[in-house]
Amino acid sequence: MVEARRNTFKSPKPDAARLLAFDLLTEVNRNQGYSNLLLPQALNASKLDDRDRALVTELLYGTIRMQGKHDWILSQISDRPWSEVDPGIVDVCRLGVHQIHEMRIPDHAAVASTVEVARKRIGESKASFVNALLRSVTRKSIEDWFLPLDSITDPVERLSIKYSHPEWIVSAYYDLLKSWSEVELALKINNEAATPTLVSWPGLSNQQDLINIGAEPTEFSSFGGHWKGNPGVLDQIKRRKIGVQDEGSQLVAEVFAKAAGGSKWLDLCAGPGGKAALLSSIARTRGIEFVANEISEARADLVRQVVQGAKVLVSDGRTVASTGEKFDAILIDAPCTGLGALRRRPEVRWRRTLQDLRELTQLQRELIDSAIQALNPGGVLGYATCSPHLAETTIQVGDVKKKYGELTQISVGEYLPQNLGEAIRDEAMSLWTHKHGTDAMYLALFRKDIG
C-alpha cells in the first residue's frame, strides 16, 4: 500500500512565471519589499520569454492592487478567521483569485496552476486547503460574489471593497473631491497599469528625441513621452541621456523651475533622483549652480548617477540650515504617504496608516522650517508631495502661511501649461490621475520677503 502511494505521488511542477510571481509577492507582502524595484531585477535575471514576463507583471502588480477585494471573498469561504490563516496560504490564494476574477484564464487552469505553486512553496497539506478554497471561489461568478455590495449603504465601506482600497484612503479622497462619483473614478484608475513615461534632460536630449524613437509626446510636460514597452532596453536610458519619470513629477520640476531664479538651487530631498535629474539639467542650461541633498547614502549614489557632476550632499534635510549655505530656490519633495502614485506603487495602499500620516506631516513641517532658514531673501520655496491628502497639502500650506510671516504664497497659475485644466487648488498645483493621467502630485510655491 505504501509503495502504491509512492508510485502515484507526483512532484509539483509549477510553471516558472507563477512561481516567480509568488516569490516576489512574498517579498513585498512579508518582507517589506517594493514591487517596482524587485520586479525589474527579477525579470532581468530570468530566462522568461516576453509572454511570461507579462504574466509575472500582471500577477504581481494586479494581485497586490486587488488583494483587499480578493481577501473579502476568501474570508467568507475560509473555515477559520482569514487574519489567522498562514501567510503563505493567503498570498497563494490571492494569486489564484486574481487569475479567476481579473484575468482571462479558465477557472480550472487558474486553480490547478496555483495549487502547483502551493505544493512547491508551502507543502502538500496547505496546498489541499488552497485547492478547496479556490474551487469554492469558482462555484459562483464574480457578479454573484459582489452582488451583496449593492446592499451596503455606507459608500466608504462599499467602495473600499469594490476597488480594493483601505477605508481611510477612500475617506481622504472624498474629503478632497466632495463627490462619490469622482471618488469612484479616482479609485478605479488606481487599479489600472500606468504606461511608462520617459523624460528628456535639457542639454542631453529633448522631447523630439523621444518622439524620434517612437514615444508619444506627453500632453502637459514639454520634456516627456509615453513609451509602450520596456524602457530598460533603450540605449538612451543606458547612456543616461534620458530617464523614466511620471509626467506629474516632470510638471513639479518644470513649474518649480519656471518660478525659480537666482544663481543657486537646492533639491532638499533628492533621492532617488528623478526630479533632481531634470532640475539639474534645467539649471545647467541656465548657468545655475545645482545642489542635491539626500539623507540616505544609497539613494545619494542614485542621485549622483543622474545629476551630471552636480554637488550631492548626504545629510538630514532638517539640518541643512546649520551648514550656513544659502540658496535662491529650494524644492522640498517631501516624504509623504504616496497616495498619489498608487498605480505604480500598489503596496503603498496596504502599508500606510493614519499613524504614518501623523509622523510624516511632522517631518514635513521640520523640513519646511529648515528650508526657510536656508533660503535667501527673495528666494522661492517649492513644497511638493506625491499625495493629495488634505493633511499633507492644503492644511500643511495653511499652517506655513500662519507660522511664517516672511513667506508669501505664489499662485502657480502663470507657470502651468495652458492646456492643464482643473489643476489648481488654493493657488497650488493639484493633479489627479483620473483627470490628468498623471500621478496625483501637489506643488505649492512661496517667495521669501526681502528685508
HUJOQUI-V739554 format. One record per residue. N is the residue number from 1. SS is DSSP state (H for helix, E for strand, C for the rest). Layout:
# HUJOQUI-V739554
{{N SS} {N SS}}
This chain:
# HUJOQUI-V739554
{{1 C} {2 H} {3 H} {4 H} {5 H} {6 H} {7 H} {8 H} {9 C} {10 C} {11 C} {12 C} {13 C} {14 C} {15 C} {16 H} {17 H} {18 H} {19 H} {20 H} {21 H} {22 H} {23 H} {24 H} {25 H} {26 H} {27 H} {28 H} {29 H} {30 H} {31 H} {32 C} {33 C} {34 C} {35 H} {36 H} {37 H} {38 H} {39 H} {40 H} {41 H} {42 H} {43 H} {44 H} {45 H} {46 C} {47 C} {48 C} {49 C} {50 H} {51 H} {52 H} {53 H} {54 H} {55 H} {56 H} {57 H} {58 H} {59 H} {60 H} {61 H} {62 H} {63 H} {64 H} {65 H} {66 H} {67 H} {68 H} {69 H} {70 H} {71 H} {72 H} {73 H} {74 H} {75 H} {76 H} {77 H} {78 C} {79 C} {80 C} {81 C} {82 H} {83 H} {84 H} {85 C} {86 C} {87 H} {88 H} {89 H} {90 H} {91 H} {92 H} {93 H} {94 H} {95 H} {96 H} {97 H} {98 H} {99 H} {100 H} {101 H} {102 H} {103 C} {104 C} {105 C} {106 C} {107 H} {108 H} {109 H} {110 H} {111 H} {112 H} {113 H} {114 H} {115 H} {116 H} {117 H} {118 H} {119 H} {120 H} {121 H} {122 H} {123 C} {124 H} {125 H} {126 H} {127 H} {128 H} {129 H} {130 H} {131 H} {132 H} {133 H} {134 H} {135 H} {136 H} {137 H} {138 H} {139 C} {140 C} {141 C} {142 H} {143 H} {144 H} {145 H} {146 C} {147 H} {148 H} {149 H} {150 H} {151 H} {152 C} {153 C} {154 C} {155 H} {156 H} {157 H} {158 H} {159 H} {160 H} {161 H} {162 H} {163 C} {164 C} {165 C} {166 C} {167 H} {168 H} {169 H} {170 H} {171 H} {172 H} {173 H} {174 H} {175 H} {176 H} {177 H} {178 C} {179 C} {180 H} {181 H} {182 H} {183 H} {184 H} {185 H} {186 H} {187 H} {188 H} {189 H} {190 H} {191 C} {192 C} {193 C} {194 C} {195 C} {196 C} {197 E} {198 E} {199 E} {200 E} {201 C} {202 C} {203 C} {204 C} {205 C} {206 C} {207 H} {208 H} {209 H} {210 H} {211 H} {212 H} {213 C} {214 C} {215 C} {216 E} {217 E} {218 C} {219 C} {220 C} {221 C} {222 C} {223 C} {224 E} {225 E} {226 E} {227 C} {228 C} {229 C} {230 C} {231 H} {232 H} {233 H} {234 C} {235 H} {236 H} {237 H} {238 H} {239 C} {240 C} {241 C} {242 E} {243 E} {244 E} {245 C} {246 C} {247 H} {248 H} {249 H} {250 H} {251 H} {252 H} {253 H} {254 H} {255 H} {256 H} {257 H} {258 H} {259 H} {260 C} {261 C} {262 C} {263 C} {264 E} {265 E} {266 E} {267 E} {268 C} {269 C} {270 C} {271 C} {272 C} {273 C} {274 H} {275 H} {276 H} {277 H} {278 H} {279 H} {280 H} {281 H} {282 H} {283 H} {284 H} {285 H} {286 C} {287 C} {288 C} {289 E} {290 E} {291 E} {292 E} {293 E} {294 E} {295 C} {296 C} {297 H} {298 H} {299 H} {300 H} {301 H} {302 H} {303 H} {304 H} {305 C} {306 C} {307 C} {308 C} {309 C} {310 C} {311 E} {312 E} {313 E} {314 E} {315 C} {316 C} {317 H} {318 H} {319 H} {320 H} {321 H} {322 H} {323 H} {324 C} {325 C} {326 C} {327 E} {328 E} {329 E} {330 E} {331 E} {332 E} {333 E} {334 C} {335 C} {336 C} {337 C} {338 C} {339 H} {340 H} {341 H} {342 C} {343 C} {344 C} {345 C} {346 C} {347 C} {348 H} {349 H} {350 H} {351 H} {352 C} {353 C} {354 H} {355 H} {356 H} {357 H} {358 H} {359 H} {360 H} {361 H} {362 H} {363 H} {364 H} {365 H} {366 H} {367 H} {368 H} {369 H} {370 H} {371 H} {372 H} {373 H} {374 H} {375 E} {376 E} {377 E} {378 E} {379 E} {380 E} {381 E} {382 E} {383 E} {384 E} {385 E} {386 C} {387 C} {388 C} {389 C} {390 H} {391 H} {392 H} {393 C} {394 H} {395 H} {396 H} {397 H} {398 H} {399 H} {400 H} {401 H} {402 H} {403 H} {404 C} {405 C} {406 C} {407 E} {408 E} {409 E} {410 E} {411 C} {412 C} {413 H} {414 H} {415 H} {416 C} {417 C} {418 C} {419 C} {420 C} {421 C} {422 C} {423 C} {424 E} {425 E} {426 C} {427 C} {428 E} {429 E} {430 E} {431 C} {432 C} {433 H} {434 H} {435 H} {436 H} {437 C} {438 C} {439 C} {440 C} {441 C} {442 E} {443 E} {444 E} {445 E} {446 E} {447 E} {448 E} {449 C} {450 C} {451 C}}
